[in-house]
Amino acid sequence: MYMPPPVERPVPVASGPPPPLADDPATQVERLHDDVVSRRGALALATPAPPPDVACEPVCAVEDPPGPSTCAASTAASCAPACTGADAICDDAAKICAAAKELRTESLAAARCHDANATCAEARAACCGCQ
């Protein structure tokens, strides 16, 4: 005797785009930039001016990541927060710019690199000038 297969309920389908992958360069740029913005606020640094329009034809002009600090950090205990924050901001800036170079055509990533580099320079100036 033939028995038809049981009718199964359809599997629900997700709507919208899939969530970004954790190792996606664009996701990394946004996560790191959020960290830079948070640290910038903690150090009471000004928000840098936005870059001029980034040309992305055929690829974006992305700034180089910040190089190592050229000053000797103060050893005063009162300077530790500024110098530790500057190091963290500059590490994030280097990662943001590396990811922006990988993305190549994403103008937002290039702008995030510019913003992080400017914040790094200001944070290093605060650390280098601390006594």
C-alpha positions as CSV (number, residue, x, y, z in Angstrom):
1,M,0.0,0.0,0.0
2,Y,1.3,3.4,-1.1
3,M,1.7,6.1,1.6
4,P,2.5,9.6,0.4
5,P,5.4,11.2,2.3
6,P,4.3,13.4,5.1
7,V,4.0,17.1,4.3
8,E,6.7,18.9,6.2
9,R,6.5,22.5,7.2
10,P,8.6,24.9,5.2
11,V,11.7,26.1,6.8
12,P,11.5,29.8,7.7
13,V,13.7,32.0,5.4
14,A,15.7,34.9,6.8
15,S,14.9,38.3,5.4
16,G,17.3,41.0,4.6
17,P,21.0,40.8,3.9
18,P,23.2,38.3,5.8
19,P,25.0,39.7,8.8
20,P,28.5,40.8,8.1
21,L,31.3,38.4,8.8
22,A,33.6,39.2,11.7
23,D,36.7,39.2,9.5
24,D,35.1,41.3,6.8
25,P,37.5,44.3,6.2
26,A,34.6,46.8,6.2
27,T,33.3,45.4,9.5
28,Q,36.8,45.6,11.0
29,V,37.1,49.3,9.8
30,E,33.9,50.2,11.5
31,R,34.7,48.4,14.7
32,L,38.1,49.9,14.9
33,H,36.8,53.4,14.0
34,D,34.2,53.1,16.8
35,D,37.1,52.3,19.2
36,V,39.1,55.4,17.9
37,V,36.1,57.6,18.4
38,S,35.6,56.3,21.9
39,R,39.2,56.8,22.9
40,R,39.2,60.2,21.3
41,G,36.3,61.2,23.6
42,A,38.1,59.7,26.6
43,L,41.2,61.8,25.9
44,A,39.0,64.9,25.1
45,L,40.5,65.3,21.7
46,A,38.8,67.3,18.9
47,T,37.1,65.5,16.1
48,P,39.3,66.1,13.0
49,A,38.0,67.9,9.9
50,P,36.7,65.5,7.3
51,P,39.1,64.8,4.4
52,P,38.5,66.4,1.0
53,D,36.4,64.3,-1.3
54,V,38.3,61.1,-1.7
55,A,38.8,60.2,-5.3
56,C,38.0,56.6,-6.0
57,E,38.5,56.3,-9.7
58,P,39.5,53.5,-10.2
59,V,40.6,53.0,-6.6
60,C,40.6,55.3,-3.5
61,A,43.7,57.2,-2.5
62,V,44.3,55.8,1.0
63,E,46.7,57.4,3.4
64,D,49.6,55.4,4.7
65,P,49.2,54.1,8.2
66,P,50.9,56.1,11.0
67,G,54.5,55.3,11.6
68,P,56.1,54.9,15.0
69,S,56.2,57.8,17.5
70,T,59.2,60.1,17.1
71,C,59.2,61.4,20.7
72,A,60.1,59.8,24.0
73,A,57.0,59.3,26.0
74,S,57.0,61.0,29.4
75,T,57.5,58.7,32.4
76,A,55.2,60.8,34.6
77,A,52.3,58.9,36.0
78,S,49.9,61.6,35.0
79,C,50.9,61.1,31.3
80,A,50.2,57.4,31.3
81,P,46.6,57.7,30.2
82,A,47.4,60.0,27.3
83,C,50.3,57.9,26.1
84,T,48.5,54.6,26.5
85,G,45.5,56.0,24.7
86,A,47.7,57.4,21.9
87,D,49.3,54.1,21.4
88,A,46.0,52.3,21.2
89,I,44.5,54.9,18.8
90,C,47.6,54.7,16.5
91,D,47.5,50.9,16.5
92,D,43.8,51.1,15.5
93,A,44.7,53.7,12.8
94,A,47.3,51.4,11.3
95,K,44.8,48.5,11.1
96,I,42.1,50.8,9.7
97,C,44.4,52.1,7.0
98,A,45.6,48.6,6.1
99,A,42.0,47.4,5.8
100,A,41.1,50.5,3.7
101,K,44.0,49.7,1.3
102,E,42.6,46.2,1.0
103,L,39.1,47.5,0.3
104,R,40.5,49.9,-2.4
105,T,37.2,51.3,-3.7
106,E,35.4,52.1,-0.4
107,S,35.5,55.9,0.1
108,L,34.1,55.5,3.6
109,A,37.1,53.3,4.6
110,A,39.5,55.8,3.1
111,A,37.8,58.6,5.1
112,R,37.9,56.4,8.3
113,C,41.7,56.0,7.7
114,H,42.1,59.8,7.4
115,D,40.1,60.4,10.6
116,A,42.1,57.8,12.5
117,N,45.4,59.1,11.3
118,A,44.5,62.7,12.3
119,T,43.3,61.5,15.7
120,C,46.6,59.5,16.1
121,A,48.7,62.6,15.3
122,E,46.7,64.7,17.9
123,A,46.9,62.0,20.5
124,R,50.7,61.6,20.0
125,A,51.1,65.4,20.3
126,A,49.3,65.3,23.6
127,C,51.5,62.4,24.8
128,C,54.7,64.0,23.6
129,G,53.8,67.3,25.2
130,C,52.8,65.8,28.5
131,Q,55.1,66.5,31.5
